[in-house]
Amino acid sequence: MNDAALDRRDSAARHRLDGLSAAEAARRLAAEGPNTLPDRTRRGWRTILGEAAREPMFLLLVGAALIYLPLGEPRESMFLLLMVVLMLGMTLYQEGRTERALQALRDLSAPASTVVRDGHRQRVPAADLVPGDVVVLTEGDRVPADAVVVETSGLLADESLLTGESVPVGKRAGVASAPPAPPGGADLPWVFAGSLVVQGDALAQVTATGANSELGRIGAALGAIRPPSGRLQQETQTLARRLAMLGLTVSVLLVLLLGWRAGNWLQALLAGVALSMSVLPAEFPVILTVFPAIGAWRLARHRVLTRRLAAIEILGSTSVLCVDKTGTLTENRMALRRLWQAGTGHDVAPGVPLAPALRDLLDAAVRASRPQSPDPLEEALRQAEAAQPARTAREPHANLVREYGLTATRPALIRVWSDGTASFAAAKGAPETIAGLCTEAERAPALAAAADMARAGLRVLAVAEARGIAPPWPDDPAEWRYRLLGLVALADPLRADIPDAVAECRRAGVRVLMITGDHPETACAIARQAGLADGSAVTGPELARLGAAELAARLEGVSVCARIVPGQKLAIVRALQRRGAIVAMTGDGVNDAPALRAANVGVAMGLRGTDVAREAAELTLLDDRFPALVQALRAGRRIFSNMRKSMRYVAAAHVPITVLALLPPLLGWPVLLYPAHIVFLELVIDPACSLAFENEPEEPDLMRRPPRPHDESVLDRRALLAALLRGLWAASLVAACYGWALVRLPEREAAATAFAAVILCNLGLLLSHRQRGLLAALRTVNPVFVAIAAGALSLLAAALWLPALAALFRFAPPPAGWLGVSALTAVVMLLGLQVTRDRAPGR
């Protein structure tokens, strides 16, 4: 189809298919509802509260409150019930913040569609489509709603989501009043929500949306499907179950021991409940939910959309970034810079007319381009031609009769034209491919000139034509005899921020591998400008000759893969993974989807990417900028680092609480920690593990460390052992403080002294886990930590000196000197941790 035919078709479409008005679309949206399937993954506050109320920690609290009633202590019972309400409120705040972040991500990742409204094409959220809307479908789009095709150019749709048949079916134009047919039929005018456009383009009028669509009728259950748990969640759930079983077993034994020893079974049951509460790691699920969700929300503010939260844990271990050149490293703003013809090069200056022979070369290059292609290279050729003055003698009008697209073996676009009496073919593509179609005499000088221009960083294409051809058209256009018209060279400058971003990756031990379909010399020139090692390259034809093991070895030390076709990206990903690399791969086309899916982290382009690429990827760069991907890598490292700190803190903080809930009854000392005390401590631990550590700034050397091993657990055995040892060190000091206080002070003053030591040691553990080194933690500002510390100390002061609270906790205000002993206990604990920090396992 030539330009004139396309213009006529678009003109007719404007007259016949102006689409709905904005007002009418809004009215129908209010009447029909949004074009979405039911989504049961969204949680309201009632759902969040219901889930929280079923957690073991809250059930234990309610149980303890009920036990206090027959003991004749209604104040303790009311206090625990009040704490239940307070902790539910905290949970609602934390979970609500996470849900708001997730909802923001859902809104950002919601699909959009091109629709004709008020006679103009515009992008709107797919959820806003209504029956009667006219949508524009192009290759790579996911069909947003059931519709009838009213105009099409070779549309093929993959309806396997609905039919299970993987063979795409052709579509023809029809009318909206035609009776609908089921999915899967060929040569029908109907397209269905969820199907994929694999070829061609079309205008289609929406007939059904949301639950009324074919997908909605047979697949409403899709809204209830949740993705499987990530590796971290599975590991942590296993650890939490084991600790819970251990806590339950020890608690039962403690209840039996105390009940048998003293005969007071209700008091023994309270001590057992307190022990269960101290062991239960209720914070682990909070950490695994809050950190990825809030981290993904922070990334979205930097124009990086996280489509799957599991990708967050992988980002920190990424060791190879495979990136496209055009549009990612370069600005994707092509401009014609140089023409070469008959052994002579000519610079193209804006506003300067070209000589007739050079104008013929440019016209042929445009003939070999698609008229409405979004490819910036073809757009640059069209703009360059439009900038030339109109020719005085018009050529005979020609129609497009055949097109031979790019293939893996022939990176060239060949379009066949006919003026009614004669036919000719215009070819444009890689210089070595086009030169291979021409004579030997033409080939050598053209390739030499192409190499020279490529070394200057220009994108070079060869242009040829074949005259005197006639139908029937062959399957292989190489059968024709071509005449080389010349070369066109275009410039696509490197983005200004790329060298700094690449240098940051190198400092972080992350290798950057550029993958492009360009000439090797062009790619290497851009690589050198970007600072990609020495700019050494391997080509697609070379890779095609290598086996899997040979390919993996050949990619070692290479910084550029040139003349790569999309299908080879998958082989590159697998070859890198064969050598143990954790690969992030960028892509934007339909053919990139397998490589994006195979990569450890697939990264789609938000501006020029297809729906298929975005669905296959874990991340989407909303502005297609490489530095945004580096920022995502930095954020992934920070999130994982803070998650690890938080989980180690939780593991360490529970040890002194558990020991002090268990040890005094076993030694015959007065019970120190009852459920009320455990609740008090949870009010410190819960916000600390989620809010304080999530807000913790990154460590200064975060991007100077090598990537962590992908199989490294956030809380492996060494890290868990280190946390337990830190907790035991704190527990032994507090136990010694309690034992000494019991000798010198009345029971309630001794309990207050020991409890103050527990709170201060807990804050000390929180401080010691924030940064590598106590001084670094003190120098690093974290307002949330300061707020938590101030709140904990204020609550402690209230529990010691407010008579009502002191009676509730069985405290009496201790002498000032003994509060100094509590503080000294925490200081000694911190100094001990600092001395042993470098030798401790798992640090």
N, C-alpha and C positions, 0 to 999 in steps of 0.2 A: 504493500500500500504506500503510494508516494505522498509527498507533503500536501499537494493539492487535494488529494482524496481524503487525507486525514482532516484537512481544514473543512472540507464539505461535510464530513461525518460529524465533526465537532459542532459545526453550525447547525446541522439538523438536530443534534442532541440538545442544543441550547433552546431551540424552538419547541421541541416536543417534550423534553425532559428537564424543565427548569427546577423540578423537585418541589418539595413543600416549602411554604414560607416558615420563617422562624416561629411566628405566632401559632400557626397550625401545628407545627411539630411539638411545641410546648403543650398545646391543648391535648394532643393525642398521647403525649408522654404521661400527663396527669391521669388520663382515662385508662390507658393500657398498662401503665407501670413500667419500670425499667427493664431493659433487655438483659436480664441476668438470671442465672439459675439460683435456686435457694442455696444460701451459704450458711451452713451450720457451724462453721469454724469461728464465726464472730460471737464473742461472749459479752453479754450485758452484765450489769452489776449484780443482778439476781443470780445469774449463773456462777459468777466469780465467788460470791458469798456462799452459795450452796456447795461448791467444790471445796472451799476453804473449811467450811464447817464439818466436812467429812474427814479432814486430815487427822491423823492420830494425835498430834499435839493438842488440838482443840478438844478432841474427845477425852484425852487424859485430864485436861483442865476442868471440863465439866464434871468428870468423875470425881476429881479431888474436891470440887465445890460441894458435891452431894455428900461426900464422906464427912465433911466438916459439920454438917447439920446434926447428925446423931451424936457428935462429940460435944454439942452445945456451944459451938463457936460460929454463930451466924455472921459475925463480922468478917472472918476469914472466907466464909462461903461467898458473901456479897463481894468481897474484894476480888476473888478469883473470877466470879462472873463478870465483874466490871472489866477485869483484864482480858477476858474473852472478847468482850465488845471492843476494847481498845485494839487488841491484836487483829481482830477481824477488820477494823478500820484501817490499820496499817497495811494489811494484806490487800484490802480493796484499793488503797492508794497505789501500792507497788504494782499490783496486777493491772489496775486501770491505766497506769502510766505505760505499762508494757503493751496493753491492748490498743491504746491510742497510737503508740508508735507503729504497731503492726497494721492498724487501720490506715495510717498515713502511707505505709508501704503499699498496701493494697490499692489505695487510690492512685498512687504514682504508677503502679505496674498494670493498672487496668488497661485493656486494649483500647485502641482508638481506630476509627475508620474514616475514610474519605467519603464525604457525602455531598450531594448537590442540593443546596438550599438557596432559595431566593435567586436561582440562576447562577450561583457561584459554587465552586468546589471549596470545601473547608474540612478541616480535621475536627472530629467531635468524638467524645468518649463513646465506645460501642454500646455502653449501657443506655445512652440517650437516643438510640435508634428507635423508630416507630414504624408501624406499617404504613406504606406509601412513600417512605424515603427512597431516594435513588442513591445507591452506593457504587463507588468505583472500586473494581477489583483488579489487581495486577499480580504478576508472578510473585509468589512468596507470601501472599496475604492469607490470613485465616478468615474464612467467610463468617461475618459477625451475626447473621440472622438468615432465616429461610427467605429466599427471594426468587423471582423469576427474571431470567436474563432477557434484556430488551435489546442490547447491542453487544456484539462480541467480536473479537479477533483471535481465533484459534484458542479458545479457552479450554483447558484441561483441568479437571478437579479430582483430587484424591479424597474419596469418601469412605476410606477404610475405617475411620473412627465409628461410622454408623453401620457399615455393611460387612466389615472384615475382609473385603476384597482389596488387595493392594494395587491393582491395576487402575490407573487414572481413567476417567471417562470424559469424552468430549461433550461440549455443551453448544447448543445453538440458540439463536434468539427466538423468543416467543412473546406472548402477550400475558398480562397479569390475570386475565379472565380465564386462562386455560386451566382445566382441572389438574390438580397436583398429582404427581406420580411419586412412588416411594424412591428412596435413595438407591444409587447403584446403576441406574439405567443410562445407557449411552445415547447421545444425540437427543437429549431432552433439554428443555429450557430452565429446569429447576436446579438451584444450588441450595445447599443446606448448611445451617449453622454448625460450625466445628470442622467442616471440610476445608481442604487446603488447595489453593490455586497453585498448580505446578507449572503452568505455561499459559501464555496469552494474557489478555485483559478483557474487561467487559464492564458494561453498565447493567445493574440489576435493581429491580424494584422490590423492596422488602414487603413480604406478605405475612410473616409471623415472627414474633420476638419472644425471648425469655422462655417461660414454661410452656408457651403455646407452640414453640418450634418443635421440629422433629427431635432434636437433641433434648429439648426440655421434656418432651413426653416420655422418652425412653431412658433418659439418663439423669433425672432429678437427683438421684442418689449420689451423683458426683460431688454435689455440694457438701456432703457429709464425710467425704474421704479426706483423711489427713495424711500427710507424708510420713514415711517411717521415721522412727527416732534416729538421730545421729549417733555416731560412735561414742561421743562424750556422754550423751544421755544414757545410753545403754550401760556403759561402764559405771557411771555414777549411781544409776538405779540399782545395779547389782551390789555396789558397796553399801548403799543406804539400807537395802534389805538385810544384808549381813549384820550391819551394826544394830539394826532394829531387833533382829532375832537375838543377838548377843545381849542387848539391853533388857529384853523381855525375860530371857533366861536368868540373868543375874538378879533382876528385880524380884522374880518369883522366889529365888533362893534367899534373898535378903528378907522378904516378907516372912518366909517360913522361919528363918533364924531369929528375927526379932520377936515374932509372935510366940515362938517356943520359949525364948529366953525371958520375956517380960509378961507375956500373957495378954498384952494389949494389942489385939489384932487390928483395930482400926488405925492406931498410930503406926503400926508396922506397915499397913497398907498405904498410908500416906507417904511414908519413907520410900516404899517401893515405887509409888507413882512418881515421886520426885526423881528417883534414880532413872526410871524409864524416860522421863522428860529430858534429863541431862544427857542421856546417851543418844536420843533420837536426833539424827541429822536432818531436821526439817528444812534447813536452809539450802541444801544442795539443789532441789528442784527450782527454788527461787533464783539461784545463781544461773542455772542453765537456761532459764527463761528470760530473765531480765537482761543479762549481758548481751546476748546476740540480738535481741529485739531492739534495745536502745542503741547498740552499736550500729545496726543496720539503719536505724533512723538518722544517726549522726552522719553515716556515709551518704545517705540520700541528700543531706544538706550540702554535700560536696559534689552533687550531680552524679552519684554512683548508686544505682538501684540494686538492692540485693533481693533477688527473686526467691532464693532458697536460703534460709538462715543457716543450714548446715555448712554453707560455703564459708561462713565466718571462721570456723575452726581450721579450715584448710588454707586460708590466705596466709597465715603466719608461717606456714611451712613451704610455701611456693618457692621453687628454686630456679625455674625457667619461665620467662615471659615471652611467648611467641606472639608477635604483633605484626599487623599489616603496616605497610609503608604509607600508602595513599590514604589521606584523611586521618590517620592516627599519628604518624610521625610528621607528616607534611600537612599543609593547610587545606589540601583538597580544593585549591583554587587554581585550576589549570589556565595557562595562557600561551598562545602560540608565540614562539620565540625565534624559530629558525626553519628555513626550507632549504632543501638540497635537491639539485637537479642537474643531470649531465655533468657531474664532476665538480660543480660549483655550489658553494653555500651562500645563502642570502639571509641576513638578519631581517626580522619582521619588526617594523617600527609602527606604532599606532598612528593612524591617519595618513600613512604613505601608501599609495596604490601599488599593487603588485604588477609585475610585468605579465603579459598575456600567458606565457608558458607556465609561470608560477601560479597564476590564477587558475589555469586548467588543473594543476596539481591539487590545489586547495579544493576546487569544486569536486574533483574525483574523491577526495578524502571525505567530503560531506556526503556524497552519493553513497559511500560505503559505511555510513553511520545511520543509526535509527533516528527518525525525526524528533521523537519526544522522549528520548532516552535520558534518564537522570544521571548518566555517567558524566562526570565533570570534564573528561577528556573530549567526548563528543560534543558537549555543550560549548567547550572552548573553540572547537572547529567551526561550529555553527555561528558563534559570535564573530569569529575572525572573518568568515565569509560575509556576514551581514554588514560588517564595517567597510567592506570594499564597495566602491561605486558600482551602480548597476551597469550591466553590459549594454552596449548600444544595439548589438544584433542578438536577438533572443534565440536560444537553442530550441529545436523541436521539443514539444512536450513529451515526457516519457513517464511511463507507469511502472511501478515495481511489480515484477512477475514471479520472483523467486528469491529466497534468502537462504544462505548457508551460514548457520551460526558458529560461534566458537566451540571447539571441541578440545579434549585433552591432547589430541595429536596434531590439531591444526588451530593454533591460537591466532585466528584471523576471521574477520567478518567479510563475507562476499555477498553482494546484493546484485541481482540481475534486473536490468531495466529494458523496456521496449518502447519505441516511439511509434509503433504500428507498422513500420517497414523493416526496421533492423533492431537487433538486440545487442546489448553489451553488458559486461560484468565489471563492477568496481570492487576492488579488494583492498582491505586495510588491515594491518596486523603487525606481528613481530617481524622485524627486518629479516631475520634468518628464514622465517616461514615464507614471506612474500618473495624474497629473493630466490628461494628455492623453486618458485613457480616460473621464474624467468630464465633467461639465457645465462650461460656461464660468463659471457662478456659483461653483462650488466651486474652480475652478482658480486664480484670481488670489490669493485670500488664502492658499491653501496654499503656493504658490510663494514668496510674500513671507515667510511664516513659516519656510519651509525655508531661504531665503537668510539670514535673521537667525540661525538656529541654526547654519548652516554657518560663518558668519563667526566664531562662537565656537569653531570647531574641532571641532564635533560631526559625526558621521556620521549623515546624515538619510535616512530611508526613508519613502515614502508607502505607505499601506495602503488597499485598497479591496475591495469585494465585489460580486459580481453574483448576484442571486437570480432564481428562476423560470426557470432554464435547463434544457434537456432535450437528450438525445441525438437524432440523431447529433452528435458534437462537431465543430465546425468546425476547419479548419486554422489559422485566425487567431482567437484569442480576443478580439480587439478588436471583433468583431461584437456582443458582449454589451453591455448597458447596466450601467455600474458606478456604485456610490455610494461617494464618498470617505469613509472612516471617520476618517482623521486621519494624523498623522505620528508616527513614533518616532525619537528621537535618541539615539545612543549615543556614549560617549566612549572614545577609545583614546589614552592619553597618549603624548607624545613620550618616547623613551628619554632618560635624563639625560645620556648621553655623546655625543649626536648633535651639539649645537652645536659642541663642540670638534673633533669629527671633520670636520665640514663646513668649519670655519675652517682646519683643516690642509690640506684639499683646495684651498681658495682660495689659500692661501699657495703651494702647489705648482703653481699654474696649471692645476688640474684643475677642470673645470666639473661640477657635480652637477645632474642633471636628474631631478626627481621625476616618476614616471609612476604614475597611479592611476586607478581607476574611480570615485572619489568625486566629489561635487559640487565645482565649481571654488572656491567660497568656503571649503569645508572644507579642501581641498588647500592653498589659499593661506594660510590661517591656520596650518596645520602648517608650511608652508614658511617663514613669517616667524619662527615659534618656533625653527626649525632654523637660521636664518641664511642661507637660500638667496636671495641677492641681494634683489630687491624683491618676490619672490613673484608676479611676473607669470605669467599662465597662458594656455594655448591648450587648446581642448576637442576631444574626439574628433570630434563632428559637423563642427566647423570644418576639422579636418585631412582629413576624408573628402571635402571639396569641393575640395581643392587638388591640383594636379599635382605631379610629383616635384620639379621645380625650384622651384615656389612653396612647397612644403612645406619644402624645405631652407632657403629664405630666411626663412620664417615662424618656424622654430625658433631663429634667431639671437637671442640675448639672453633667451630664455624659460627660466624655471627650473621651471615646473610644466606638466605635461600631464595634464589632468583629463578625466573621463568617457571614458577610453580603454578600448577592448575589446582583448583579447589579440592579435587579428590585426593591430591597428594598430602594435604594438610593432616588427614587422618593418619597416614603412614608416618609422618613426622612426629605426631603426638605419641604414637605407640613406640616408635624407636627411642624417643627421649625417656619414656617411662620404663622401657626395657633396661636402661642404664640407671634406674632408680630415681629419676627426676620427678618432681612434683610440678606439673605443667599447668600454666594458665594460658589459654589460647583465645585470641580475638577473632571475630568473624562477623560478616554482615549478610551474606547471601544464603540462598536455599542450599547450595552445595556445601556450605560451611557447617551445616547442622551436625553431620556425623562427627567431625573433629571437635566441635564445641561440646557435644555430649560425651565424647571419649576423654576429653581433657579433665584434669582434676578440678579445674575451675574454668568454665566457659564464660567468655566475656563478649557480649553482643554490643553492636553499635546502636545507639538510640536514635540518631538522626537519619542515617542512611541504611540501617539494618532492616531486614525483613522480619515479619512476624515469626516465621519459622526459626530464624536465628535467635530471636529473643526468647522464644519458648524453650529452645535447646540449652540456653546459657543459664548460669547461676547469677551472673552480674550483667547489668546493662549500663554502659557509659552514656548518660543522657546527652552529653555534649561531644562525644567521640574523642576526647582528649586523653593522650597517654599519661600525662601527669596525674590525672584523676585516678587512673589505675594504680599508679605508684602510691597515691594517697590511700587507696583502698588497701593495698598491701601493708602500709604502715599502720592503718587502723586495725587490720586483722591481727597484726602482731601485738598491738596494744591491748586489744580485747582479750586475746588468749592469755597474755601475761597477767592482766588484772583478774581474769577468771581464776588462774592458777593461784595467785596471791590470796584471793578471797576464799577459795576452797581449803587452802592450807591453813589460813587463819581460823576458819570454822572448825577444822579438825583439831587444831591446837587448843582453841578456846574451850571446846567441850571436855577436854581431858581434866583440867582442874575442877570443873563443875562436877564431873562424874566421880572423880576421886573423893571430893569433899562431900558428896552425897552418900558415898559408900563407906569411906574409911572411918569416920567417927562412930557410927553404930557398931562396926566390927571391933573397934578398940574400947568400946564401952564409954566413949565420950558422949556428951549431949549432941543430939542431931543438930547439924548446922544449917542444912538446906532443906526446906520444905517446898511444896509446890509454889507458894507465893514468891519465895526467893528465886526459884528457877524462872518464873515469869519475869521478874525484875531483870534478870540477866539476859533473857531473850529480847527484852526491849532494847538492850544495847547491841546484841549480836545481830539481830535481824536487819536493822537499817545499816549497820556497819558492813555486813557482807554484801549487800546489794547496792546501796546508795553510795557509801563511802568509796568502795573499791571501784565501782563502775565509773565514778567521777575522778579517779586517780590519774594524774598526768602521766604521760609516758616517761620512761627512764631515758636519760640523755644518750645512752649508747644503743638504744633500741634498733636503730637502722645501721649499726655497725657490727651487728652480730650475724653470724651465718644463719641460714634458715634452719629452724628446728626440724628434727626428724618427724615425718608424718605420723609414725606410729607411736610417738611420745604421748603418754597419757597426761591429762591435766592434773591428775593426782595418782601417780604411779607408786609402787611400793617404796622406793627410796624417798619420794616426797612425803608420803604418808608416815613413814618411819621418822623422818626429820620433824614433821609436825607433832607427832606423838611425843618425841623426846623433848621438844620445846614445852609442850603442855605438861609433861611429867616434871620438868624442872620448875615450872611455875607452881604446880600442885604440891611438890615437896616443900617449897618455901612457904606457901600459904598454910600447909598442914603444920609445919614447924611453928609458924606464927600463932596458929590457933592453940596448939598444945602448950606453948609458953604462956599465952594469955590466960588459958584455963588455970594455970598454976598461980598466976599473980592477980587475976581479976575475978570479979563475980561472973557468973555464967553469961548473963545477958551482955555485959560489957565486952567479954571475951568474944562472944558471937559477933557483936558489932565490929570489933577490931578485925576479926578474920574476914567478915563479909566486905569491909572496906578494902582489905588486901586483895580479895577476889576481884572486885570492880577495878581497882587500879592495875592489877596484873593483866586483866582482860584488855584494858586500854593500852597497856604496854605491849601486849601481843599484837594488837591492832596496829600500833605504831611500827613495830619491828617488821611486820609483813608488808608495809607500804612500799618501801624502797630498799635497795641494796645498801644497807648501812644506816645506822641510827642518825648520823649527822645529815645524810642525804634526805632522810625522811623528815627531819626537823626543818630543813631548808625548803622542802617542796610544799608549796601552799595547796591545801585542799580544804575549801570552806566547809564541805560536808563533814569531814573528819572533825574539824574544830567544833561544829555544831553538835555532833554526837558526843564528843568528849564533854562539852559544856553541859549538855542535857543529862548525861550519866552522872556527873559530879553533883549537879543540882538535885537530882532524884536521890542520890546517896545522902546528901546533906538533909533532905527532907525526911528520909527514913531514919536518920540518926537523931534528929533534934525535934521533929514534930511529934508530940506525945501520941497522937492517934496512930500514926504510921509506925512509930517505934514499938508501940504495944502490938500492933498487927504482926510485925516481923520478929517480935520477941527480943528487941534490942533495948539497950540502955546506953546513953551517950558515954563513950569511953573518954578517959583523960586525954588531953592534947598530946602528951608524950607517946601514948600508944597509937594515936593516929599517925604520928611520925614513924612508928614502927611499921605500920601498914604501908606508908609511902616508901620507907626504906626497903621493904620486901619487894616492891615493884621495881625500885632502882637496881637492887641486886640482881633481880631476874633479867632486866634489860642488859646490864653489864655482862652477865654470864652468856646471854645470847649473842652479844656483840663479839665477845672473845672467841666463842666457838663457831661463829657464823661461817667462816671460810672453810672450816673442817667438817661442818655438818653435812651429812648425806642429803642429796636431793636439792641442794641450794644452787 
